[in-house]
Amino acid sequence: MTIRRVRYIIFLRDVLILSVSAFGGPQAHIALFLNMMVKKRGYLSETDLIELYALCQILPGPTSSQTITAMGYKIGGIKLAYLTLLVWVLPAVILMTGAALMVDFFQDQNISLAFLRFIQPMAVGIVAYSAYRIASNVVSTKEGYFLMIISVFFSFYLRTPYAFPALLLMGGFVTAFKFKQQPKEEKNPLKINWSYFLIWLMVLIVAGLFGTFFNVVPIKIFENFYRNGSLIFGGGQVLIPLLFTEFVEFKQFLTSEQFISGYALVQALPGPTFSFAAYLGALIMNDWGTGGQILGALVATLGIFLPGTFLIFFVFRFWEDVKRYRMIKASLEGINAVSSGLVIAATLYLIEPIQVTPLNYLLMFGTAGILFFTKIPTPFIILAGLVMGFLLS
């Protein structure tokens, strides 16, 4: 066995350790990546990691998953990148698929899901806190606040998944004209290999056509998740309003209770928040039996993770040149502002189906307050809610 192959195996082992210990979303994940991959292992420099993270924030898709996949690409090329993605997402996907099977089994057996009743309002508190964190970190100008408010209004009242890409494009377009405020950098001629972009686009078009003309549930699941995975900027929190609107309100594939419970559960698990797609895919396929639900989880997982993977492979090859363009940097302000507004709207979506009781509102505001004023990790808060649910159900 060559030294290079041993190094790759050690790298994948480190990725596996991260996949079962990385709680808290992309902001927390990047700190763990820095500690494990940079300080302990020296796979890349701190500057390299921060630049990769910045690149993935510009692209649609799961930020932390794209970052660690790009890390694998930088270290060992395309094969190691795909293995890195697989090792990173698999534990969380297995756990979320198991959670969906459990929820479906309980419902089939008429077993009460009352033990989940506390984590549903707690999930709303988590989303509200995420909205505050994102907005406070990325919105700081008058244009940004205006775009954020506009996106809250339109996404909440239009209630259609087609509004989200239009709002994101509008936000980027508006602030792109502020490019003169960005510092000038010396630019090199761009040499672009379009292969992965064309793969991404071809799959998007073919999936859309198949989803339109063939009434086959797995095809529709893949098309829905691939399209949403191609549009989501800002990480797992922004995923929530898109998927809630698409699958609960627009297509009614599952109930708001199932959706909110799953979102709360994914907060208690390590790994990428986008593994929530496996939970949704499994529940959507509940009429197909256990095998069909596992297929649904697999198809949804592929759909949500592949677009960001194709796009990071496409852009990574010329990132050193494109990051010097001021218009690209300027457009990010508007995209981030709109993304913040979408998360605020998600809080409003999720409040609607929650029963209006003093206890539920106490749990919502209490969860947001705990996250705001303490350093208690989110998984511990969710686990406490599950324990209370079991004891009091």
C-alpha positions in Angstrom: 0.0 0.0 0.0 1.5 3.4 -1.0 2.0 6.3 1.4 -0.5 8.3 -0.6 -3.2 5.7 -0.2 -2.5 5.4 3.5 -2.8 9.2 3.8 -6.2 9.1 2.0 -7.5 6.3 4.3 -6.4 8.4 7.4 -8.1 11.4 5.9 -11.4 9.5 5.3 -11.2 8.2 8.9 -10.9 11.8 10.1 -14.0 12.7 8.0 -15.9 9.8 9.6 -15.0 11.1 13.1 -16.3 14.5 12.1 -19.5 13.1 10.6 -20.5 11.5 14.0 -19.3 14.4 16.2 -20.0 17.6 14.2 -23.1 19.2 15.7 -24.5 22.7 15.2 -24.6 23.4 11.5 -22.1 24.9 9.1 -20.9 27.7 11.4 -20.0 25.1 14.1 -18.7 22.6 11.5 -16.1 25.0 10.1 -14.6 25.4 13.6 -14.3 21.6 13.9 -12.8 21.4 10.4 -10.3 24.0 11.4 -9.3 22.1 14.6 -9.1 18.6 13.0 -8.1 19.2 9.4 -5.8 22.2 9.8 -4.4 22.3 13.3 -4.2 18.6 14.1 -3.6 17.0 10.7 -2.2 19.8 8.5 -4.1 18.7 5.4 -4.3 22.3 4.3 -3.6 25.8 5.6 -6.1 27.9 7.6 -6.2 30.3 4.6 -7.0 27.5 2.2 -9.9 26.3 4.5 -11.4 29.8 4.9 -11.2 30.4 1.2 -12.9 27.1 0.4 -15.6 28.0 3.0 -16.1 31.4 1.3 -16.4 29.8 -2.1 -19.1 27.4 -0.8 -21.1 30.2 0.7 -21.3 31.8 -2.8 -22.7 28.6 -4.3 -26.1 27.0 -3.8 -26.0 23.8 -1.7 -25.0 22.5 1.7 -22.0 24.7 2.7 -20.2 22.4 5.2 -20.7 19.4 2.9 -19.3 21.3 -0.1 -16.4 22.5 2.0 -15.3 19.1 3.2 -15.9 17.6 -0.3 -13.7 20.4 -1.8 -11.1 19.6 0.8 -11.1 16.0 -0.4 -10.8 17.2 -4.0 -7.9 19.4 -3.1 -6.0 16.6 -1.3 -6.7 13.7 -3.6 -8.8 14.6 -6.7 -12.2 13.6 -7.8 -12.4 10.1 -6.5 -11.4 11.1 -3.0 -13.9 14.0 -3.1 -16.8 11.6 -3.8 -15.6 9.2 -1.1 -15.4 12.2 1.3 -18.9 13.2 0.6 -20.2 9.7 1.1 -18.4 9.2 4.4 -19.6 12.7 5.6 -23.3 12.3 4.8 -23.9 8.5 5.4 -24.2 8.4 9.2 -26.7 11.3 9.4 -28.7 9.9 6.4 -29.0 6.5 8.0 -30.1 8.0 11.3 -32.7 10.3 9.6 -34.0 7.4 7.5 -34.4 5.3 10.7 -36.3 8.2 12.3 -38.7 8.4 9.4 -39.3 4.6 9.6 -39.9 4.9 13.3 -42.4 7.8 12.9 -44.2 5.9 10.1 -44.3 2.6 12.2 -45.8 4.4 15.2 -48.5 6.0 13.0 -49.4 2.6 11.4 -49.7 1.0 14.8 -51.7 3.9 16.2 -49.0 4.6 18.7 -49.1 8.2 19.9 -46.5 10.6 18.8 -47.2 12.7 21.8 -43.6 12.3 23.0 -42.7 14.6 20.0 -45.1 17.4 21.1 -42.5 19.4 22.9 -39.8 19.4 20.2 -42.2 20.9 17.6 -42.5 24.3 19.3 -38.8 24.0 20.3 -37.9 23.6 16.6 -39.6 26.9 15.9 -37.5 28.5 18.5 -34.4 27.1 16.9 -35.3 28.4 13.5 -36.1 31.9 15.0 -32.7 32.0 16.7 -31.0 30.9 13.4 -32.9 33.7 11.6 -31.5 36.2 14.1 -27.9 34.8 13.9 -27.9 34.8 10.1 -29.4 38.3 9.8 -27.1 39.8 12.3 -24.0 38.3 10.6 -24.7 39.1 7.0 -27.1 42.1 6.9 -25.6 45.4 7.7 -26.6 47.9 5.0 -29.8 49.7 4.1 -30.1 47.8 0.8 -29.6 44.5 2.8 -32.3 45.3 5.3 -34.7 46.3 2.5 -34.1 43.1 0.5 -34.5 41.0 3.7 -37.9 42.6 4.5 -39.1 42.3 0.9 -38.1 38.6 0.8 -40.0 38.0 4.1 -43.1 39.6 2.7 -43.2 37.9 -0.7 -42.1 34.5 0.4 -44.6 34.4 3.2 -47.6 35.6 1.2 -46.9 34.0 -2.2 -46.4 30.5 -0.7 -45.0 29.1 -3.9 -41.6 27.4 -4.3 -41.0 29.4 -7.5 -40.7 32.6 -5.5 -37.5 31.6 -3.8 -35.1 31.5 -6.8 -36.6 34.7 -8.2 -36.0 36.5 -4.9 -32.4 35.2 -4.6 -31.6 36.3 -8.2 -33.2 39.7 -7.5 -31.1 40.2 -4.4 -27.9 39.3 -6.1 -28.8 41.5 -9.1 -29.6 44.6 -6.9 -26.3 44.6 -5.0 -24.2 43.5 -7.9 -24.3 47.2 -9.0 -22.4 48.1 -5.8 -19.3 46.4 -7.2 -17.3 49.7 -7.3 -17.3 49.6 -3.5 -15.3 46.4 -3.6 -11.4 46.7 -3.7 -9.8 46.1 -7.1 -7.7 43.0 -7.5 -5.4 42.0 -10.4 -7.4 39.6 -12.6 -6.1 36.7 -14.8 -7.9 35.5 -17.9 -10.5 32.9 -17.0 -9.9 29.4 -18.2 -13.1 27.5 -17.6 -13.8 23.8 -17.9 -17.5 23.6 -18.3 -17.9 19.8 -17.9 -19.4 19.7 -14.4 -21.6 22.7 -15.1 -23.0 21.0 -18.1 -23.6 17.8 -16.0 -25.4 19.9 -13.4 -27.6 21.6 -16.0 -28.3 18.4 -18.0 -29.5 16.6 -14.9 -31.6 19.6 -13.9 -33.3 19.7 -17.3 -33.7 15.9 -17.7 -35.1 15.5 -14.1 -37.5 18.4 -14.8 -38.8 16.8 -18.0 -39.1 13.4 -16.4 -40.8 14.8 -13.4 -43.3 16.7 -15.6 -44.2 13.8 -18.0 -43.9 10.7 -15.7 -46.1 10.4 -12.6 -43.5 8.2 -10.8 -43.0 9.1 -7.2 -39.2 8.4 -7.0 -38.6 10.5 -10.1 -40.7 13.4 -8.7 -38.8 13.2 -5.4 -35.4 13.4 -7.2 -36.6 16.3 -9.3 -37.9 18.2 -6.4 -34.9 17.8 -4.2 -32.4 18.3 -7.1 -34.2 21.6 -8.0 -34.2 22.8 -4.4 -30.6 21.7 -3.9 -29.7 23.9 -6.9 -31.4 27.0 -5.4 -30.5 27.0 -1.7 -28.0 29.6 -0.6 -27.1 29.8 3.1 -27.1 26.3 4.5 -29.7 24.1 6.1 -31.7 26.8 7.7 -32.7 28.2 4.3 -33.7 24.7 3.3 -36.6 24.8 5.6 -38.9 27.4 4.0 -38.4 25.9 0.5 -39.1 22.4 1.5 -42.0 23.3 3.8 -43.7 25.3 1.1 -43.1 22.6 -1.5 -43.9 19.4 0.3 -46.4 20.5 3.1 -48.3 23.4 1.7 -48.0 23.1 -2.1 -48.0 19.3 -2.7 -49.2 18.1 0.7 -46.9 15.0 0.6 -46.7 15.1 4.4 -48.1 16.9 7.4 -46.7 19.9 9.2 -46.4 17.7 12.3 -44.2 15.2 10.5 -42.1 18.0 8.9 -41.5 19.9 12.1 -40.7 16.8 14.2 -38.2 15.7 11.6 -36.5 19.1 11.5 -36.3 19.1 15.3 -34.7 15.6 15.2 -32.1 16.5 12.7 -31.0 19.3 15.1 -30.1 16.6 17.6 -27.9 14.7 15.2 -24.4 15.3 14.0 -23.5 15.8 10.4 -25.1 17.9 7.6 -28.6 19.4 8.2 -29.4 18.5 4.6 -29.7 14.9 5.7 -33.2 16.0 6.6 -34.0 15.2 2.9 -33.6 11.5 3.7 -36.3 11.8 6.4 -38.7 13.6 4.0 -38.0 11.2 1.1 -38.7 8.2 3.3 -42.0 9.6 4.6 -43.2 10.6 1.1 -42.7 7.0 0.0 -44.6 5.5 3.0 -47.1 3.7 0.7 -44.3 1.7 -0.9 -43.3 -0.3 2.2 -40.0 -0.3 4.0 -38.0 -0.9 0.8 -39.7 1.9 -0.9 -39.1 4.3 2.0 -35.4 3.4 1.9 -35.4 4.1 -1.8 -37.1 7.4 -1.2 -34.5 8.4 1.3 -31.7 7.5 -1.1 -33.3 9.3 -4.0 -33.9 12.4 -1.9 -30.3 12.4 -0.6 -28.9 12.1 -4.1 -31.2 14.9 -5.2 -30.3 17.4 -2.5 -26.5 16.8 -2.4 -25.6 16.3 -6.1 -26.2 19.8 -7.4 -23.9 21.5 -4.8 -21.3 18.8 -5.5 -21.3 19.3 -9.3 -21.1 23.0 -8.8 -18.2 23.0 -6.4 -16.3 20.7 -8.8 -17.1 23.2 -11.6 -16.1 26.4 -9.8 -13.2 25.0 -7.7 -11.0 24.7 -10.9 -11.0 28.4 -11.6 -11.9 29.8 -8.1 -8.5 31.5 -7.8 -9.4 33.7 -10.7 -13.1 34.3 -10.3 -12.9 35.4 -6.7 -11.1 38.6 -7.9 -14.2 39.9 -9.8 -15.8 42.6 -7.8 -19.3 42.1 -9.2 -19.3 38.5 -7.9 -18.4 39.7 -4.4 -21.0 42.5 -4.5 -23.9 40.2 -5.5 -23.3 38.1 -2.4 -24.6 40.8 -0.2 -28.0 40.7 -1.8 -28.1 36.9 -1.9 -27.3 36.7 1.8 -29.9 39.3 2.7 -32.7 37.5 0.8 -31.5 34.2 2.4 -31.9 35.8 5.8 -35.4 36.9 4.9 -36.3 33.4 3.9 -35.3 32.0 7.3 -37.4 34.7 9.0 -40.4 33.6 6.8 -39.7 30.0 7.8 -40.2 30.9 11.4 -43.6 32.4 10.5 -44.5 29.3 8.4 -43.7 26.9 11.2 -45.6 28.9 13.9 -48.9 28.6 12.0 -49.6 24.9 12.6 -48.5 25.0 16.2 -51.4 24.9 18.6 -51.8 28.2 20.4 -51.2 27.4 24.1 -49.1 29.2 26.8 -46.9 26.1 27.0 -46.1 26.0 23.3 -45.2 29.7 23.2 -43.1 29.3 26.4 -41.2 26.5 24.7 -40.7 28.6 21.5 -39.4 31.7 23.3 -37.7 29.6 25.9 -35.7 27.6 23.4 -34.7 30.8 21.5 -33.7 32.5 24.8 -31.6 29.5 25.9 -29.7 29.6 22.6 -29.3 33.4 22.8 -28.2 33.7 26.4 -26.3 30.4 27.0 -23.8 28.1 25.2 -25.9 25.0 25.7 -25.6 23.0 22.4 -28.8 22.6 20.3 -28.7 18.7 20.5 -28.9 18.8 24.3 -31.9 21.1 24.2 -33.7 18.8 21.7 -32.9 15.7 23.7 -34.2 17.4 26.8 -37.5 18.0 24.9 -37.7 14.3 23.9 -37.1 13.2 27.5 -39.8 15.5 28.7 -42.1 14.2 26.0 -41.6 10.6 27.0 -42.0 11.3 30.7 -45.2 13.3 30.3 -46.9 11.4 27.5 
